[in-house]
Amino acid sequence: MSQSEQSSRAKRLERASFRFVILLIALMPLILWGASKIQIGSASAHAWLPEGRIERTRYDWFTDQFGSDQYLVVSWEGCSVSDPRLVALAQTIRGLDSKTEPLVDSLQTSKDILDRLVEPPLSLSTTLARSRLEGSFLGKDGTAAIFVRFSPEGIASQRKSIQLVQSAAQQVDGLQSDQLQMVGSIYEGYAVDEAAEKSLKKLVLPSSLMGVLLAWICLRSVRGAITVLLIAGVGQLIAVAVVASTGGQFSAVLIVLPTLVFMLTLSAAVHFMNYYGDVAYSHREHLGSRAILLGLKPSALATLTTSLGMIALATSQLSPVRTFGLYSASCLCLAALVLFLAFPTISDWLCKKRYIAHQRLEFDQDSARSSAGDSSPPVAPWARAYAAWVQSNYAAICIVGFTLLAVSFYGLWHLKSSTKFDDMFPKNSPTRESMAWIEEHLGPIASVEVLIKFPKPTDLEPFDQLVWVDRLTQKLRENPDIGGVASAVTFLPKLPSGGRVRDVSKRALMRTAVAKQFRQLVEQGLVSESSDSTAWRITAKVSALSKLNYGELTQRVRETVEPIEAQEHAFETIYTGLSPVMHDTQLALLDDLGSSFTTAFLLITPVMMLIAKGIRAGLLIMVPNILPETLVFGMMAWFGYSIDIAGILTASVAMGIAVNDTLHFVNWYSHRLTLGDTREQAIADAFSNCGKAMIHTMLISCCSMLPFLLAQFNPTRQFATLMIAMMSSSILGDLLLLPALLLSPLGRTKQTIQIESTS
């Protein structure tokens, strides 16, 4: 392209940029208004479950038949069945709930359940009644609790539901809301929301300031730092406004979106400031527009590939992950558009005079290039020396790189995932402490639902079916890994098992009584009846703080039930509830990690092949971009760490970010080859002109993530940790392994053969 054509394009872009900046200023009040509508909230536990899998189907069937199993358990120090505050709080909750849109579906206390057993018609002894309730509704030390099941409106409005209970506690004499110990899926969702809101309020601003500080240090220019800050800040505001204006909520997963967009936009802006300095060597006008035109191809392709990496998350079976992928891809594209159109005007307003004076002086001092008509910036001596070192050691570098890949890939097969709620918060957090208190004083809080399903038609009457339920209930109570068991037999007289005349008579009476009470058991959610089967529910309580994962806890329950089931084929056993389903979510996490990474690779690789103008070359330059992900996840597996729901976001996102630097490096390398440089010379030139910007973007990105290491929500901390590790290792791939591959025999192309043969 001739100089006049370049100048004409730069002028047109400059005019368009000026109009866009004026429009952006005019729209800023609207953008700020949209961002102010931000809402913090997470989906209910049900929305986090994997879709289209057998465990989810079973759980949906269970909730359809028996109702929601999402309870809130409320207790406090000194709470017992004789504590007057127990009844007072229950009555106050009911009273407050009746004054607004009802949130509570049902509410009962340990005293209510105990009275039901010791009063007629059951008239059990207090000792026997307490033994039946221990571990489920009553602690061994006598600790009592309130059990609240919320309506669909209460489940959807988790914060309102928790605030209802807290407000009620404030109205009870001798009780304060901060004394309450609460657990349950409703409280878990509320705790996650609170952690997300605190992260947004406390960490996003420090994260942005850290990025700006590093930009200032790296660019060595206050004006340059202000330029990239303004553009990245607008991109961040647009991301928040997009989520808020489309009705989205910032959950604990989506909370990193503003910082992610800020970080990516800031990094791209740093690359353009680097190009700005390059064009200042040979031009005095339209510097911002010329910088955009010079770096537009690699930056646009980097935006495309990064967006593809994020879109790959749309293959997830988990709704929050899909939402993150779609929002992040769309917001990144909008932020990139702002960068391309706003940079020319803002950079010229702030930086033009300084860069012309500084860069022109250096260019005049580099007489060799200026006399040859090469307007590119001079090659730093360190870059020539580094390129020569890579040239001499490319074989060793490649061997080490591929060895690391092989070892990491092997480790990936042993990577584990975790979805246990207690793993989501630090050990000293109030949420974990509340869980530990409830488990110590009341009993285990995680549940495995064992459904004993008798097909129709059957010769077994309700009493005969109850006999099997009783046998399984007693067997489960004998298991030391199970803290409490509740079923229909908990609320019925003890079944006679002897062969005496008296026992036979009792069985006959109970057979009639159970048949009469059957409908009542269905209404209480203990039995479900459909056209093809009758299902009896047994709830086994297991420790949520156990070192065992949900799958292992469920397996302990299976090992107790299956020997009895094998003796008699009259029924089918189904294991469900949130614990088994959350184990299935763990498996889905690993599936998602593999599928999103593979999808990102399949989407990005063809783009790289087009850029490199060859299949082999495209695959070659993808190798350094899969190194960070495989290395970090492989090392996690080797050292025994587990990945959580936020961790799976990093694989495809990190690949997109790594490709960003690769594209700038390869673009400059290819440009120098077309000017006649040898591969070593082109590598040295790319080091000199792109290396600093690549290191700067890595430092800025990593420092932007540092404040999130202080988050009170472990998945957010893991996201930040993994992103820092991957972005750091991506520099090793781009500035060490990639040059070594390009200088190796694998990097020889027709173009380089021709250039080297004429050198």
Secondary structure, DSSP 8 states (H G I E B T S, - for coil): --HHHHHHHHHHHHHHHHHHHHHHHHHHHHHHHHHHT--B----GGGGS-TTSHHHHHHHHHHHHH----EEEEE-TT--TT-HHHHHHHHHHHHHHHTSS--EEEEEEHHHHHHHHHSTTT---HHHHHHHHBTTTB-TT----EEEEE-HHHHH-HHHHHHHHHHHHHTSTT--GGG-EEESHHHHHHHHHHHHHHHHHHHHHHHHHHHHHHHHHHHT-HHHHHHHHHHHHHHHHHHHHHHHHTT--B-TTGGGHHHHHHHHHHHHHHHHHHHHHHHTTT-SS-HHHHHHHHHHHHHHHHHHHHHHHHHGGGG-SSHHHHHHHHHHHHHHHHHHHHHHHHHHHHHHHHHHHHHHHHHHHHHHH-HHHHHTT--S----HHHHHHHHHHHHHHHHHHHHHHHHHHHHHHHHTT-EE---GGGGS-TTSHHHHHHHHHHHHT---EEEEEEEEEESS-S--HHHHHHHHHHHHHHHHT-TT--EEE-GGGGS-------SHHHHHHHHHHHHHHHHHHHHHHHTTSEEE-SSEEEEEEEEEE-TTSSS-HHHHHHHHHHHHHHHHHH--S-EEEEESHHHHHHHHHHHHHHHHHHHHHHHHHHHHHHHHHHHTSHHHHHHHHHHHHHHHHHHHHHHHHTT-EE-TTTHHHHHHHHHHHHHHHHHHHHHHHHHHHTT--HHHHHHHHIIIIIHHHHHHHHHHHHHHGGGGG-SSHHHHHHHHHHHHHHHHHHHIIIIIHHHHHHSGGG--HHHHHHHHH-
